[in-house]
């Protein structure tokens, strides 16, 4: 993988959007006991922070949820597809606790909850060719995490994709087994979408926090945050990571 490209057809749907990109190398994502309690506390604090996005008793009317539901109405999607941040906020709203899964997943879930933004991280070593975000032609190969059969992308669906098929469907709804993080993932790309000025402001702060936590938990420095827009839709993976 040498670069990330946001296709022109994405900007036709979301002309004011911004997609933040962050790269990191040398991650050790093995689930160790040494910082298990620390990660559990990190997730608990993030769940508490998420309360500020859950001020309406009717869950769907909370602004973060409502905005992303409206965004998902602008493209073809599988029934029931929701933004990843809605799924996390729903669990928080139900009073459910987030238990540690693996270090990098815990870190990005905590950032997502704390800032009310969708966050996704993929294993760069598993990306075939370059990573794109755009509108599906339909039929792009995709096997979701935990599934035993393929569920190809729909025509008109917004997906992340590479040379071998879909990487993540419906923006950040479902990721592919093929490129998902595992304990052995070392070189990664983080993505974060925002579709209005208020979301962009939170996403910018969230990416700074993600970079700080990656340094704290894994002892590696990340790249700068790349902010992709309609006028600057491409970024290359830096050589000096």
N, C-alpha and C positions, 0 to 999 in steps of 0.2 A: 504494500500500500504506500503510495507516494503522495496522494493528495485527497482532499475532500471537496466535492463540487455540489453546489445546490443548483439544480436544473432550472431553466427559465420557466417551465410550467408550474413549478412551486410558487414562484413570485407572482404568477398570474392569479393564484388563489389567495396568497398572503403577501401583498406588495409591501406592507410595512413591517414585516417580520424581521427578526434577527435570530440567527443560529450561532450560538457560542460553541467553540471547539477548543479542546485542551488535549495535549498529548503528554504521555509519561512513559518512561522506559525503566526497566529494572525492578518492577514490582515483585514482591514476594507475597502472594495472596493466600498462602497456606493458613488454615484455621488453627491458630495456636492458642493455648490457654493463658499465656502470659498477659494478654491484654483483653481477655474475654469480658471481664467485669467492667473494664473501661469502655469497651464498645457497647455493652449493655446500658451503661449510664449515658453514653452519647445518644443512643436511640431514645432513651426515656426522656432526656432533655429536649430532643428534637420533637418528640410527640407532644410535649407540653407547649413548645413554640408554635406548633401547628394550630393551636387553639385560636390564634388570632385570625386564621382564615376560615373559622367555623363559627361565625357570629350569628348566623341565621338558623333558627330551629329546623327549617326545611332545608335539608342537605343540598338539594339541587340548586337552590337559590343563592348559595354562597358564591361570591363573585368568581373565585378561581374555578370552581366547578362549572358554573354557568358559562363563563367565557370559553372554556375548552369544549364544552358540549356544543356550543354554537360553531366553534371552529371545525369540529368533526362533522357537522352537517354540510360542510362545503365540499366534501368529497365522498366518493363511494367507499363504503366500509362494511365489514361484517357486522351482523346484528349483535348489539351488545358491546361493541368496541368502545372503550373509554380511554381517556388520557391516563398515563401512569400516575400522575399526581392525584387524579381523582381516586384511583384505587387506594393509594396510601392514605389520603385524607379520610376516605370512608372507614378504613380500619381504625384510624385515630378517633373518628367521630363515634364509633361503636365502643370505644373504651378498650380496644384490644391492644395488648403489648407487642412490641417488636423485639423478638429475640435475635441475638447475633446469628448470622448465617455464614458469612466469610468476610474477612476484613474490608475488602474494597466495596462489596455490596453494602455493608453496614455504613461505610463512610458516605457513599453517594445517596443512600436512602435517608440518612440523617440530614444531608444538605437539602434534599428534595422537600422533606417535611418542614424544615426550619424556614425555608424561603418560598414555599408554595410554588415550586417550579418542577417541570418534568426533567429528569436526568437519566441519561443512558450511557453505559460504557461497554465497549466491545473490544475483543481481543484483536489487535491489529495484525498479528501474525496469521490469523485465520481469514482475513479479508482477501478475496481474490481480485487482483487489480486494484482499482481505486474505489473509494466509498462515495456514493451519490445519494442525494435526497431529491425525490421527484415524484411524478405521477406515473403509476404503473401502467404498462401496456396491457397487462393481464396475463396470468399464467406463469409469472415468475416463481420459480421453485422456492418453497418455504416449508420447513418443518419446525413448528414451534417447540419451545422447551417443554419436555415431558411428554410429547406426542409420539406415536408410533407410525403415523401416516402423514404424508405431505398435505398441506393446505395452501395451494397456490394463491398468489395475490390476485385481487379483482381488478379488472380494467377500471381506471379512474381513481384507484386508491392511492393515497400518499404513502410512500415507502422509502426506507433506506435500502439501497441495493448495491451489489457489486457484479462482477463478471459471471458469477455462478447462480445468482438469484437474489431473493429478498433477504435482507439482514434484519430488518425490523418492520413490521406492518402497522398501518394506521399511525403514522408518525412514531410514537413510542409505546404503542399498546402491547405488542407481542414481539419478542425477539427470537431469533433462530437458534436452534441447538448448535448449528454449524459454527457460529461466531461468538457464542456466549462466553462470558467469563467463567473460568474454572480456577481451581487452586494453582494450576500451573501457568496461568496467564501472567505474562511479564510486561509486554509492550501494549499499551492500550490507547484508545481514543475515547474521550468523553464528549457527549453532545447535549445541548440544552436549547430547546426552542422557546421563543417568546414572540407574541403576535401583536402586542400593543405597547405603548411607551411605559406604562406602569410595570408590565411584566418584564420588559427589557431592563429596567432599573434593578429589579429584584434578581434577575438572571445574572447581571454583571456582578453583583455582590456575591451571589451564590457561587459563581465560578472562582472568585477570589478565595472564598472559604474552602471550596473543594481542593484548590491548589495547596492551601495551607495544611489541610488535613492529610493529603497525600504525602506531603513532606514530613508531617508529624508521625504518621503511622508506618510509613514505608522507608523513610530516610532517603527519598529521591526528590530531585527538583523537577518540576513540570516545565512544559513550554509556557510561553506567554499565552494569554487567552486571545483567540482569534475570533473576531466578531464578523460573521458573514452576513451580508445584506444584498439587496438587489443590485447595488452598484459595485459590490465586491463579493462575488459569489464563490470564490475559490481560495483555498489555502493549501499550501504544501506542508508535508511533514518536515519539520526542521532537521537539519543534518547534525546539529550540535546538542541533541538531547543527552 
